[in-house]
Amino acid sequence: MSGDSMQYEVLSPWAEADPVPMKGLTASRQTDLNGKKIGMFCNIKQASHRIAPVVERRLKERFPSAEFSYYRGKAFSVSEMEPQNIDNFNKWIDEVDTVILAVGD
């Protein structure tokens, strides 16, 4: 507000930024999950730990030779890319052929 004139300066909440061009996924999709090791990533939310086993069971019906490996997030809103988590996460990623993410919302 400027003095007693009841005028306000209005600022835009949008910052000026260099736009990042959108690009598609670079990893190829698996066409057959038989014989593959499927990583099941569960975030910290409770329902994700119930969703993933159901997805595993349904996939096993279609792809009986598939194997499954679980990775469970350690803390709410902590990225697996942070220093305390990155080594375990990368080790797990190297051991699987593809990943399914379960979010418990």
Helices and strands as residue ranges (DSSP letters): E 37-42, H 48-62, E 67-72, H 86-94, E 98-102
